[in-house]
Amino acid sequence: MKKPSLFLLAFSIQSHYSTHAFTPTSLRRSNVPIPLTRQFSTDSANAEVERLREQAAKIRRELAELEGKSIEQVEEEAKQEKDIQLARQKEMEEAAAAKPQSSKRSRSNAVLYVPESIEEQTRQAALAIERAFEDGITRQTVRLALVKEGEAITPAEEENGWPGGAQQIYREAGRPLTEELLREIRATAKSIQTEEEKNSGKENFPPEIKAQDIWDFDGSALITAEAAAGPSGDVQAMVFANTDVKYLKDIAKIHESFGPRLFLLINPFWRNVESWGFNILAPNAKKMAQETLFDCEGGGYQETYVLNRFSARGEDCVALKCYPYDWELFAYIEDYSYGGAIQTAIRLGSSKEEPNSKMFTDLLNEREEFKMNKTMRQLNNKF
């Protein structure tokens, strides 16, 4: 009975370890710095290679004896079979590469959830930002749920618990959340990447974070992540910009100088161009905002990640935008399974356009869980 596949296994083991045993293996990055290579002891590695060679030689002898052939014949058959497999694999790879790929990602069947912690929000936002950057969106707007370090993301209103105003929000939420986000993002502008950067082996090293206050009384700042591999991977984020013309001028300068690299606006205080209105001291502000933010090269500062918490019909709601998917709509309901009332996010539906309170109200009225309002549900579960 012919058994060349067993020998092929031995042949593959021997060839793999004889050529690749000491190749450093890159590890996936996480929120904390990790070593990028596994360290091997030279003596132990050599001993392991020798052991595998002996094992392969033993299998060769057994197969040759079993089939009544010389070791050279069995080895040649196994080599031919391996060559055939490699040729088939190459054909499949070439066919896959030749197959036309859709330039747009599927917007359906997305498994999105409301993050319950800063870490979950950071991870979800970073992935959305990276997907958008890969699709050529280098200017993005991101709106994070602003919570203090160490606290859970709850359905409470964002403005509660900030007696210090914008300065406190920036100090205790805006800056730490943005810095954590920039540590997670990896976005390299390939068009300006040098060969030295490509070969540095530092693509997954954590960046160096630098913060520069813009206006202290506004709680605004420019935060930069300097990539370890080189400037093509640098990312900048402006935090808490408002409708003062100064911010428009600063954004225009950064846009011009930063080129194809990623530039983020984190929780700006405008919603659309109408937020500028008419200002006698800056009569052209609205026009400047339209040109700087909405009509700039690259399609404007698109919202790629938004976690918006608000109230509709007295219920705590969440509108979640996570590029490239549509808006996902959720409402919190009390879960008494474990005694106390635990807030649980229930998905209501989705929307291609940014949802409003009426849309949430209509969806809430259709759901059996929300037939009674929050007060009535709480009273009903008391008795």
Residue pairs with C-beta under 8 A, 6 or more apart in sequence:
2 67
3 63
3 66
3 67
4 63
4 74
4 77
4 78
4 81
5 81
6 59
6 63
7 59
7 60
7 63
7 74
7 75
7 77
7 78
8 78
8 81
8 82
9 59
10 55
10 56
10 59
10 60
10 78
11 56
11 75
11 78
11 79
11 82
12 82
13 52
13 55
13 56
14 52
14 53
14 56
17 48
17 49
17 52
17 53
18 49
18 53
21 40
21 45
21 48
21 49
22 40
22 45
24 36
24 37
24 38
25 37
25 38
26 36
26 37
26 204
27 34
27 35
27 36
27 38
27 204
28 204
29 186
29 204
29 206
31 119
31 122
31 123
31 180
31 183
31 184
33 205
33 206
36 201
36 202
36 204
36 205
60 71
60 74
60 75
61 71
63 74
64 70
64 71
64 73
64 74
67 74
103 135
104 324
105 131
105 135
105 324
107 324
107 325
107 326
110 322
110 325
110 328
112 320
112 322
112 325
112 328
113 345
114 153
114 307
114 318
114 320
114 330
114 345
115 121
115 123
115 124
115 145
115 153
115 307
116 152
116 153
117 152
117 153
118 147
118 149
118 150
118 151
118 153
118 177
118 180
120 153
121 144
121 145
121 153
121 177
121 307
122 177
122 180
122 181
122 184
123 184
124 305
124 322
125 142
125 144
125 181
125 305
125 307
125 322
126 181
126 184
126 185
127 322
128 304
128 305
128 322
128 323
129 140
129 142
129 181
129 185
129 187
129 262
129 264
129 304
129 305
129 323
130 185
130 186
130 187
131 304
131 323
131 324
132 140
132 302
132 304
132 323
132 324
133 140
133 187
133 262
135 324
136 298
137 298
137 299
137 302
137 304
137 323
138 189
138 260
138 261
138 262
138 263
138 298
139 255
139 263
139 296
139 298
139 299
139 300
139 301
139 302
140 262
140 263
140 264
140 265
140 301
140 302
140 303
140 304
140 305
141 264
141 265
141 268
141 301
141 302
141 303
141 304
142 181
142 237
142 264
142 265
142 266
142 267
142 303
142 304
142 305
142 306
143 266
143 267
143 303
143 305
143 306
143 307
143 308
144 177
144 178
144 181
144 266
144 267
144 305
144 307
145 153
145 158
145 307
145 309
146 158
146 169
146 173
146 174
146 177
146 267
147 153
147 154
147 173
147 177
148 161
148 172
148 173
149 172
149 173
149 176
153 307
154 343
155 309
155 316
155 317
155 318
155 332
155 343
156 309
156 316
157 309
157 310
157 311
158 309
162 168
162 169
164 171
165 219
166 217
166 218
166 219
166 220
166 240
167 216
167 217
167 219
168 219
169 219
169 240
170 219
170 220
170 221
170 239
170 240
171 219
174 219
174 221
174 239
174 240
174 266
174 267
175 211
175 221
175 223
175 239
177 266
178 223
178 237
178 239
178 266
179 209
179 211
179 223
181 237
181 266
182 207
182 209
182 223
182 224
182 225
182 235
182 237
183 206
183 207
183 209
183 225
185 225
185 235
185 262
186 203
186 204
186 233
187 233
187 235
187 261
187 262
188 197
188 203
188 227
188 229
188 232
188 233
189 232
189 233
189 259
189 260
189 261
189 262
190 232
191 260
192 231
192 232
192 259
192 260
192 261
193 230
193 232
193 233
194 230
194 232
196 230
197 229
197 230
197 232
197 233
200 228
200 229
200 230
202 227
202 228
202 229
203 229
203 233
205 227
205 228
205 229
206 228
207 225
207 226
207 227
207 228
207 233
207 234
207 235
208 225
208 226
208 228
209 223
209 224
209 225
209 226
210 223
210 224
210 226
211 221
211 222
211 223
211 224
212 221
212 222
212 223
212 224
213 220
213 221
214 220
214 221
214 222
214 238
214 241
214 246
214 247
214 250
215 246
218 240
218 242
218 244
219 239
219 240
220 238
220 239
220 240
220 241
220 242
220 247
221 238
221 239
221 240
222 236
222 237
222 238
222 239
222 250
222 254
223 236
223 237
223 238
223 239
224 234
224 235
224 236
224 237
225 234
225 235
225 236
225 237
226 234
227 233
227 234
227 235
231 261
232 261
233 261
234 258
234 261
235 261
235 262
235 263
235 264
236 254
236 258
236 261
236 262
236 263
236 264
237 263
237 264
237 265
237 266
238 247
238 250
238 251
238 254
238 263
238 264
238 265
238 266
238 268
239 266
239 267
240 266
240 267
240 268
240 269
241 247
241 250
241 251
241 265
241 268
241 269
242 268
242 269
242 270
243 269
243 270
243 275
243 276
243 285
243 289
245 282
245 285
245 288
248 285
248 288
248 289
248 292
248 293
251 265
251 292
251 293
252 292
254 263
255 263
255 292
255 296
255 297
265 301
269 275
270 276
270 289
273 286
273 289
273 290
273 293
273 294
275 289
276 285
276 286
276 289
277 286
278 286
279 285
293 300
293 301
294 300
294 301
302 323
303 321
304 321
304 323
305 321
305 322
305 323
306 319
306 320
306 321
307 318
307 320
308 318
308 319
308 320
308 321
309 316
309 317
309 318
310 317
310 319
310 357
311 317
312 331
312 357
312 360
312 361
312 364
313 357
313 360
313 361
313 364
313 365
313 370
313 373
314 373
314 374
314 375
315 331
315 332
315 360
315 364
315 370
315 373
315 374
316 331
316 332
316 343
317 329
317 330
317 331
317 332
317 360
318 329
318 330
318 331
318 332
318 345
319 327
319 328
319 329
319 330
319 354
319 355
320 327
320 328
320 329
320 330
321 327
321 328
321 354
322 328
326 350
326 351
326 352
327 350
327 351
327 352
327 353
327 354
327 355
328 347
328 350
329 347
329 348
329 349
329 350
329 351
329 355
329 359
329 360
329 363
330 345
330 346
330 347
330 348
331 345
331 346
331 348
331 360
331 363
331 364
331 367
331 370
332 343
332 344
332 345
332 346
333 343
333 344
333 346
333 369
333 370
333 377
334 341
334 342
334 343
334 344
334 374
334 377
334 378
334 381
335 341
335 342
335 343
335 344
336 342
336 381
341 378
341 381
346 367
346 369
348 360
348 363
348 364
348 367
349 363
351 359
364 370
372 380
